[in-house]
């Protein structure tokens, strides 16, 4: 059985205890269950209590914590003469269902706020920001020569020879440019992503004809395009990448992330990742961590790959993310996702690169999860949220505008 993370917080023991921030048993229509925990309003509790609903594996921290200095007087959403700025910032927090927001400037905490019962030691689901963590694990393996972006998937996973992943490279998985057909329409209850969630134990199993575990599922996928083609967002590709990383790294996903990312990062708390019934990690979206540790992850990227307890990944790997290759821009600009980003943006190595020259880039997850790295401002923003829908271009735009205003108040260097 996967090992749950250690925690001093009291854990619910029965279904009657799984409820929305209440101290007494709720009425049936307010019970948080495996069927509704991703839906509003139940996600506001569910994202902070994933381990009580789904099996998880522990991503252990090390003995040395990256202590973050505080300088909170430096950045506060100040009010204009008519008081509008402070009101608008608070409205953004409310309108984007914020659970936690933390801003680092030059490595110091300049703003930290918790909402909806989140606390500094509470782990929160980060959805597809998990992909950026998986990419960092892959980067560390590339740095060590255990893996190359040009490697074929089948070089590491011969089990997938003869499947749709023949001819697919690690780079194709990193950049979401494999030819794999996978419908990720969260509004379609019959979409592939819903089948996949049942396999991953994120939803009750209602289908009897689906594979028992993730690794068996990969072999059933088919292609609807060439490998190395256009960018199309499909989370399943990151899970295959996680399996490649396990094979190249010689360990379980959670243990590899612990040893290669979380420990050298200097994380303050253990993280966790959801696993299927056979212990396979959901590398694409199952990581849960605290707000401060998510900010530390972003700060490590801003610091050129160096965490509080050592190097996590090379500057060369980060430089590659920010290379701004024309091929990456061209592959992205015709996608459905491009409308939420400015011209010249692209997706590379599991990061959304808004501006490679600034640089400005982010790990993003559905329902409003974010770690934003702004090189020009020497700032990192970590945001945990529970949007009532999977994705909203409007909420994303509102968040980015408010953060640009907030970061615009920062001095260009630490004082």
C-alpha positions in Angstrom: 0.0 0.0 0.0 1.3 3.5 -0.7 2.5 5.3 2.4 0.5 8.4 3.4 2.4 11.5 4.3 3.0 12.1 8.0 0.8 14.8 9.4 -0.1 16.3 12.8 -3.5 17.3 11.6 -6.5 15.2 12.6 -7.7 13.0 9.7 -11.3 12.1 9.0 -12.0 8.5 9.7 -15.4 7.9 8.1 -17.5 9.2 5.2 -19.6 11.2 7.7 -16.5 13.2 8.6 -15.7 14.3 5.1 -17.5 17.6 4.9 -17.1 21.3 4.1 -15.2 22.9 6.9 -17.8 22.0 9.5 -17.5 20.5 12.9 -20.7 18.5 12.9 -21.8 15.9 10.4 -23.3 17.6 7.3 -26.6 16.8 5.6 -26.2 14.3 2.7 -26.3 17.0 0.0 -23.1 18.6 1.5 -21.1 15.4 2.0 -17.8 15.4 0.1 -17.4 12.1 -1.8 -15.1 10.6 -4.4 -17.8 11.4 -6.9 -18.1 15.1 -6.2 -14.9 16.3 -4.7 -13.7 18.0 -7.9 -16.9 19.9 -8.3 -18.0 23.1 -6.7 -18.5 23.8 -3.8 -17.0 20.5 -2.7 -13.6 21.1 -4.2 -13.0 23.9 -1.7 -12.6 21.1 0.9 -11.5 18.3 -1.4 -8.4 20.0 -2.7 -7.0 20.3 0.8 -7.9 16.7 1.8 -6.9 14.6 -1.2 -5.3 12.0 0.9 -8.6 11.3 2.7 -10.2 10.4 -0.6 -7.5 8.8 -2.8 -4.4 6.7 -2.1 -1.2 8.8 -2.1 2.5 8.2 -1.9 4.7 10.4 0.2 7.3 12.7 -1.3 9.6 13.1 1.6 11.4 16.3 2.5 15.0 16.4 3.7 16.5 17.5 7.0 17.5 20.9 5.9 14.7 23.5 5.3 15.2 26.5 3.0 14.4 29.3 5.4 12.6 32.2 3.6 13.2 35.6 5.0 10.3 37.9 5.4 9.9 41.5 4.2 6.2 41.9 4.1 6.2 45.6 4.6 7.7 45.9 1.1 4.7 44.7 -0.8 1.1 45.3 0.2 -1.8 45.9 -2.2 -2.0 49.6 -1.5 -5.1 51.7 -2.1 -5.3 54.7 -4.5 -6.9 57.9 -3.3 -10.4 56.5 -3.8 -9.4 53.2 -2.2 -10.0 51.3 -5.5 -6.7 49.3 -5.8 -7.1 47.5 -2.5 -10.7 46.8 -3.2 -10.0 45.5 -6.7 -7.2 43.2 -5.4 -9.5 41.7 -2.7 -12.1 41.2 -5.4 -9.6 39.4 -7.5 -8.9 37.0 -4.6 -12.6 36.4 -4.2 -13.4 36.1 -7.9 -10.6 33.7 -8.5 -11.6 31.5 -5.5 -8.2 32.0 -3.9 -7.1 29.5 -1.2 -3.6 30.9 -0.8 -1.3 33.5 -2.4 2.4 34.0 -1.7 4.8 36.4 -3.4 8.6 36.2 -3.2 10.9 39.1 -4.2 14.6 38.3 -4.3 13.9 35.2 -2.3 12.0 37.1 0.5 8.3 36.7 1.4 6.7 40.0 0.7 3.1 38.9 0.6 1.4 35.8 2.1 -2.3 35.2 2.5 -4.4 32.2 3.4 -8.1 31.9 2.7 -10.8 29.1 2.9 -9.2 27.4 5.9 -5.8 26.8 4.2 -2.8 27.1 6.6 0.9 27.2 6.1 1.2 23.4 6.8 -1.8 22.3 4.7 -1.1 20.4 1.5 -3.2 21.5 -1.5 -3.7 19.8 -4.9 -1.7 21.6 -7.5 -3.2 19.8 -10.5 -1.0 20.3 -13.6 1.7 22.3 -11.9 2.7 18.7 -11.2 3.8 18.6 -14.8 6.5 21.2 -14.1 7.7 19.2 -11.2 7.8 16.1 -13.4 9.8 18.0 -16.0 12.3 19.1 -13.3 12.8 15.5 -12.3 13.4 14.6 -16.0 15.8 17.6 -16.3 17.9 16.2 -13.3 18.0 12.8 -15.1 19.1 14.5 -18.3 21.8 16.4 -16.4 23.1 13.1 -15.0 23.2 11.4 -18.4 20.5 8.9 -17.5 18.1 10.2 -20.0 18.2 12.3 -23.2 15.4 14.3 -24.7 16.1 12.6 -28.1 15.6 9.1 -26.6 12.7 7.1 -27.9 10.1 6.2 -25.3 10.5 2.6 -26.2 14.2 2.8 -25.4 13.2 3.0 -21.8 9.8 1.3 -22.0 10.1 -1.7 -24.3 6.6 -2.7 -23.1 5.2 0.0 -25.3 6.9 -1.3 -28.5 4.2 -2.0 -31.1 1.9 0.6 -29.6 1.1 4.1 -30.6 4.2 5.3 -28.8 6.5 3.7 -31.4 8.7 6.5 -32.7 7.7 8.9 -30.0 10.6 10.7 -28.3 11.0 12.0 -24.7 11.0 15.5 -26.3 7.5 14.8 -27.8 6.2 14.0 -24.4 7.8 17.1 -22.7 6.4 19.4 -25.3 2.9 17.8 -25.7 3.7 17.1 -29.4 3.2 13.4 -29.5 0.6 12.1 -31.9 -1.6 10.5 -29.2 -5.3 10.9 -29.4 -6.7 11.9 -26.0 -9.9 13.9 -25.4 -9.4 16.1 -22.3 -12.7 17.9 -22.4 -13.7 18.1 -18.7 -17.3 19.0 -19.6 -17.7 15.7 -21.5 -18.5 12.9 -19.1 -17.5 10.4 -21.8 -14.2 11.9 -22.6 -10.9 10.0 -22.3 -10.0 12.1 -19.3 -13.0 10.7 -17.4 -12.0 7.1 -18.1 -8.5 7.9 -17.1 -9.7 9.4 -13.8 -11.5 6.2 -12.9 -8.3 4.2 -13.5 -6.4 6.7 -11.3 -9.0 6.3 -8.5 -10.1 10.0 -8.8 -13.7 8.9 -9.5 -15.7 5.8 -8.6 -15.2 3.0 -11.1 -18.3 2.7 -13.2 -16.9 0.9 -16.2 -16.0 -2.8 -16.1 -14.1 -2.8 -19.5 -11.2 -0.4 -18.7 -7.7 -1.4 -17.7 -6.9 -2.0 -14.0 -3.9 0.4 -13.9 -2.3 3.3 -15.7 0.6 1.3 -17.3 -1.9 -1.1 -18.9 -4.0 1.9 -20.2 -1.1 3.5 -22.2 -1.0 0.5 -24.5 -4.7 1.0 -25.5 -4.1 4.6 -26.8 -4.0 5.3 -30.5 -2.6 8.2 -32.6 -4.5 10.8 -34.6 -1.4 12.7 -35.8 2.3 12.4 -36.2 4.8 12.5 -33.4 6.6 15.9 -33.3 3.6 17.7 -34.8 1.5 20.5 -33.4 1.1 21.3 -29.7 -2.1 19.8 -28.2 -2.6 19.7 -24.5 -3.0 16.1 -23.3 -2.2 15.3 -19.7 -1.7 11.5 -20.3 1.6 12.3 -22.0 3.1 13.5 -18.7 2.1 10.2 -17.1 4.0 8.2 -19.7 6.9 10.6 -19.1 6.7 9.9 -15.4 7.0 6.1 -16.2 10.0 6.9 -18.4 11.6 8.8 -15.5 11.0 5.9 -13.2 12.7 3.5 -15.5 15.7 5.9 -16.2 16.0 6.8 -12.5 15.6 3.3 -11.2 12.9 4.1 -8.6 9.3 5.0 -7.8 8.2 8.4 -9.0 7.5 9.7 -5.4 10.9 8.6 -4.2 12.7 10.1 -7.2 11.0 13.4 -6.8 11.9 13.3 -3.1 15.6 12.6 -3.7 16.1 14.8 -6.8 13.7 17.7 -6.3 12.1 18.0 -2.8 15.2 17.3 -0.7 17.7 19.5 -2.5 14.9 22.1 -2.8 14.9 22.4 1.0 11.1 21.8 1.2 9.6 22.6 4.6 6.9 19.8 4.4 6.4 16.5 2.8 4.4 16.5 -0.4 2.4 13.7 -1.8 1.2 12.3 -5.1 -1.9 10.3 -5.9 -1.5 6.7 -7.1 -3.6 4.1 -8.8 -4.5 0.7 -7.3 -1.1 -0.6 -8.4 0.9 2.3 -7.0 1.5 4.1 -10.3 1.8 7.9 -9.7 -0.4 10.5 -11.5 2.6 12.5 -12.6 0.5 14.9 -14.6 -1.7 16.4 -11.9 -1.7 14.4 -8.6 1.0 16.3 -6.6 -0.2 18.1 -3.4 2.1 20.4 -1.5 2.0 23.5 0.7 1.9 27.1 -0.6 5.4 27.9 0.7 7.0 24.9 -0.8 5.4 25.7 -4.2 6.9 29.1 -3.9 10.3 27.6 -3.1 10.0 25.5 -6.2 9.5 28.6 -8.3 12.4 30.4 -6.5 14.7 27.5 -7.3 13.9 28.0 -11.0 14.5 31.8 -10.7 17.8 31.0 -8.9 19.1 29.0 -11.9 18.2 25.6 -10.6 19.7 25.9 -7.1 17.5 25.1 -4.1 18.1 25.7 -0.4 20.0 22.4 0.0 21.8 22.1 -3.3 21.4 22.1 -7.0 18.1 20.6 -8.3 18.6 21.1 -12.0 21.1 22.7 -14.3 21.1 26.2 -15.7 21.3 24.6 -19.1 18.0 22.9 -18.6 16.3 26.2 -17.6 18.0 28.0 -20.5 16.5 25.4 -22.8 13.0 26.1 -21.5 13.5 29.8 -22.3 15.2 29.2 -25.7 12.2 30.7 -27.6 12.8 28.4 -30.6 10.6 29.5 -33.6 9.5 25.9 -34.0 8.0 25.9 -30.5 6.2 29.2 -31.1 4.8 28.0 -34.4 3.6 24.7 -32.9 1.8 26.6 -30.1 0.3 29.6 -31.9 -2.4 27.6 -33.7 -3.6 25.7 -30.6 -6.8 26.3 -28.7 -4.8 27.4 -25.7 -2.9 30.2 -27.6 -5.8 32.7 -27.2 -5.1 33.1 -23.5 -1.5 34.1 -24.1 0.3 37.0 -25.9 1.9 36.5 -29.4 5.2 34.7 -29.1 4.2 32.5 -26.1 4.8 28.8 -26.2 4.8 25.5 -24.2 8.1 23.8 -23.6 9.3 21.2 -21.0 6.0 21.4 -19.2 6.2 25.2 -18.7 4.0 27.9 -20.2 6.5 30.5 -21.4 4.7 33.9 -21.7 7.8 35.9 -22.6 11.1 34.1 -23.0 13.1 37.4 -23.1 11.8 38.8 -19.8 11.7 35.9 -18.8 8.2 35.2 -17.6 6.9 31.7 -17.4 4.6 29.6 -15.3 3.5 26.2 -14.2 -0.3 26.1 -14.5 -3.1 23.8 -13.3 -6.8 23.6 -13.8 -9.1 25.3 -11.2 -6.5 28.1 -10.8 -3.2 26.6 -9.6 -0.1 28.6 -10.5 3.6 29.1 -9.9 4.8 32.2 -11.8 8.4 33.1 -12.3 9.2 36.7 -13.4 12.9 37.2 -14.1 12.7 40.9 -14.7 11.0 41.5 -11.3 13.1 38.9 -9.6 9.7 37.6 -8.2 7.8 34.4 -7.8 4.1 34.0 -7.3 2.5 30.9 -5.9 -1.3 30.7 -6.0 -3.7 27.9 -4.9 -7.3 28.2 -5.9 -10.6 26.3 -6.3 -12.2 27.7 -9.4 -15.7 26.3 -9.9 -14.7 25.3 -13.4 -11.6 23.5 -14.8 -10.5 26.5 -16.9 -11.6 30.1 -17.3 -9.7 32.4 -19.6 -11.5 35.3 -17.9 -10.3 34.2 -14.4 -6.8 33.6 -15.7 -6.7 37.1 -17.3 -8.1 38.7 -14.1 -5.3 37.0 -12.1 -2.5 38.0 -14.4 -3.7 41.6 -14.6 -3.8 41.8 -10.8 -0.4 40.2 -10.4 1.2 42.5 -12.9 -0.1 45.5 -10.9 1.2 43.9 -7.7 4.6 43.0 -9.1 4.9 46.5 -10.7 5.2 47.9 -7.1 8.4 45.9 -6.5 11.8 47.6 -6.6 14.2 46.2 -9.2 16.6 44.9 -6.5 16.4 43.9 -2.9 17.2 46.6 -0.3 
